[in-house]
């Protein structure tokens, strides 16, 4: 899942997606412990997806604006303008 796709989801969709991803991650960890896990790379993919979802939720909660690939808050932007 790409970060742009995550940013296009609503807050309620993000919360639901996060819950589903965490549940799937838990199930895969159980499979790994029993030796039944076929695709170990899926664990890291899910962990990264949850991190992306939590990042977007935090950005929205803090009111940060996303510009391109970097996140800039108004305070950081103001500090950068003062240096110029």
Secondary structure as GFF3:
##gff-version 3
##sequence-region A 1 84
A	DSSP	alpha_helix	3	7	.	.	.	ID=ss1
A	DSSP	alpha_helix	11	34	.	.	.	ID=ss2
A	DSSP	alpha_helix	41	62	.	.	.	ID=ss3
A	DSSP	beta_strand	65	67	.	.	.	ID=ss4
A	DSSP	beta_strand	70	72	.	.	.	ID=ss5
A	DSSP	alpha_helix	74	83	.	.	.	ID=ss6
###
